[in-house]
Amino acid sequence: MSGPVLVTGAAGRIGTVLRGGLPERGWAVRCLDVVPVADERPGEEQVVADVTDLAAMVDAADGVAAVVHLAGVVGESTWPAISHANIDGTYATLEAARRAGVPRVVLASSNHASGYTPRPAEGLLREQDAPPRPDTYYGVAKVTMEALGSLYHDRYGLDVVCLRIGSAFPEPTTVRHLCTWLSPADTVSLVDAALKAPAPGFSVVWGVSANTRNWWDLTAARALGYEPQDDAEVYAEALLEVHGEPDPTDPVHSRVGGEYTTAAFDTENFPA
């Protein structure tokens, strides 16, 4: 593929990681966010626009090799906020890619698309064994993201890779993260693999590092060319000393979506 990669939500946490890492993998980056990025880097292109503005998105997608879509509300919020930024934004991203002739879109989905899925008693959970079971409005938006990606692949022939991201933070801060962590370096590797994989069609893959305590099967991600290098286990001793071993019957540790499946995330706490 030739041309830059359009990264939506480029000023956010994951966007900032990709802005640093993708150029090292040979990708030029065109940044898009509703605010200017704070630390513009040499060679970057900058677009200040709302991801839900279809006309602006078509302009931003002109001439790019692929789109990496990160923009939206991060975590649970009200239905109007989620439906506008996360659902309308995903539609505008895919439709803009179609209109601009962009062949590939990488979508930042989430484990919360299947948050109420129980963890298996043994073995690792495959993507096909975790159908849509959203745990929040946020999770509903990720289910919709994957559905729109499927539609745009089947109807228009776009290659669409959905990354069901676990916990993408600089380092694990909870015991659950020992299982679900996606390190910054592995984030770059995963997105790079999704951009370079030959003819991925429509794919949904887990996005986690090579954690000793992984819940999720990385076979499908590895088929794209992803080879994670990091393991949250190096943080285990310190975290377990503070928090203790996890209770396997606790919803935080027995369901894919963790704390998002608990009462703290009931919709009554996020009214319209």
N, C-alpha and C positions, 0 to 999 in steps of 0.2 A: 504494500500500500504506500502511496505517496501523499504528501500533504500533512498538515499538522493534525493533532488530535484535539478536538473540542472537549474541554472538561467543564461541565456545569457544576456550580457550587464550588468553584475553585478556591474561594477564600475560606472554606471550612476546614475542619481537621483533616479529613482524608484527602481533600483537594490539595491542601498544602503539602502533604506527604507526596502526592503524585507529581506536583509541580517540581519537587526536588528530585524525584527518582526517575520519572519517565525520560527526561532528557539524557540521563546516563544510559538508558537503553536505546537511544537513538531516535526518540520521538520529540518532535517539536510540539509545543503546547500552546493552544489558544484558550485563554482563561475566560470564563463567563461567570458573573455573579451579579447580585443586585447592588453590591458595593464594590469599589475598587479594591484589589488586593493590596495589602499593606506593605508588602516587600517585593515589589516588581523585580523580576530577575532578567538578566540579559537574554535576549532572543524570544521572550514571551510575547504573545499577542494578547491584548486586553480588550474585553467587551464588557461593558456595564449594561445589563439588561435583566428583565424579569423573565425567568424560565417559562412562565405561563403566557408570555407575549409571543404568539405564533409567528407574526411577521418578523419580529426581532430575532427569533430563533432560526428562521429560514435564512436570514441574512448572516447570522453567526455561523451557520453550518456550511455556507458556501465554500467549496474548495477543500473541505477537510477530508481526511482519510477515514476517520471514525469519530464516534462520540462516546465519551464516558460520562454517564449521567449520575451525578451525586446530589444535585440540588433538591432542596425540600426541607420541611420541618424535621429535625432530628429528634426522635423520641415521641412519646404520646403528647397530644394536644387536643384542642377542640375539633369537632367534626368540620366546621367551616374552614379552619386553618389547614387541616390535613387534606381535605378533599380538594381545596384550591391548589395549594402548593405542591402536594405530592401526587395527586391523581391528575389534575389538569396539567401540571408541569411535565409529567411523564408522557401524556398524550401529545403535548406540544413538541417535546423532544423527538419522539418517534415520527410524528407527522412532518416535522421540519427536516429530519434526516431523509425521509422518503422524497419530499419535494426537492431537496437539494441534491439528490442522487448519492447520498452517503451509503456505502454498502454494509457498514457494521455499527452496531450500538451495544455498548456494555452498560448494563443497568445494575445499580447498587440496590439489590434486594436485601433481605434480612432473614435471620432465623425466626423473626417474629411473624413471618408469613405462615409459619406452621407451629406457632408458639404453644398451642395446647396439645401437640403431639407428645405422648409419653416417651421418655427415653427407654430403649430396649433394656431388658434385664441383663442381656449379654450381647456382646458384639457392638458394632458401630451402625449408626443409622444412615441408610442410603437416601438419596433425594426422593426416589420413587416410593419410599416407605414413609414419607412425610408430606402427605397431600395438604392442600390449603386448610389450615386450622388457625386462623389469626387470633392473636391474643388481645388486640387493641385496635383502635381506629388506625393507628400507625401500621399495624400488621395487615389490616384490610387494604390499605393503600399499597403495601408490598405485594399482596396477592393480585391486586388489580394491575400493578406494574408488570408482573409476570404474565398475566393474561393478555395485556396489550402487546407485550413483546412477542407472545405466541401468535397473535393475530397479524402483526406486521411482518413476521416471518412467513406465515402460511399464505397470506394474501399478496404481499408485495415482494417477498424474496429476500428481505433483510436478514443478515446474520445477526442474531440477538443472543447475547450471553448474559444470564442473570446470576449475579453473585450473591448467594445467601450468606451475608457477612455475619460473623459471630460478634466478637467484642474487639473492635479496632481501636486500640489505645496504645500510647507509648509503652506501657508495661501493665501487667495485671495488677489490679487493686483489690480484687475479691477472690474468694476461693472458687467461685463459679468460673472466673476468668482463667483458672488453671486448665479448664476444659475447652473454653470457647475463644481464647485469645487469638487475634490476628495481628501480628507484629507489623510495624511500619515497613520494614524491609520486605516481608512476605506480602504485604498489601501491594507494593509495587510489582513484585514478581507475579502475583495473581492477575493483576490488570494487564500486565505485559503479555502474559500467556493468552488471556482472553482476546487481546488485540491481534496476536500473531498466529493463533491456531488456524490451520487451513480448513475452511468450510465447516465451521462449527454448527451451522444451522441454527436451531433454537435449543439452547442448553441452559439448564439450571444446575449450579454447582455450589457446594458449601465453600465458604471462605473462612478458613481457620489456618493457623500454623500447625506445625508437626508436633503438637502437644502430646506428651506421654499419656495424659488423661482425656484425650479427645473423645467426644461423643459421636462425631460425624465421620463418615466414610469419605475419604478424599480421592477415591478411584476416578470419579468423573472429572474432578479438577485436574488430576494428574494427566488424564487423557488429553487435556488441552495443552499440556506442556508445563504445568505448574509443579515446581519442586520446592516445597517450603523448607526453610533452613532453621527456623527458630522453634524453641520449645519453652512453654511457660513454666516447666518444672523447675527451672533455675530459680524461680521466685517462690516455690512451694514452701520451703522451710519457714521463711519469714511470715508468709501469709497464714500458714497453719498454726504457727506459734501464737498469733493474735486471735484468729477466728476459730481454730479447732477444725477437726475433720468434718466434712459435710454430712448432714443427715439425709440418707437416700430417699426418705419418705417426705421430705420437705419439698413443696412445689418448686422452690427455687432450683432444686437439684434433680427433681424427677420429671420435669417437663422441659421441652426444648426452649420455651420462651422465658424461663426463669422467673424473676420477680415481676415481669410484665403480666404474668398469669395470676398475680395475687390481688387482694382486695384494694391495695393502694392504687391500682390502675383501673378500677371500676369507672365506667363512663360517667357516673354521677360526680366524680372528681374532676371531670373535664367537660363541663356543660357547654351547650351550643352558645 
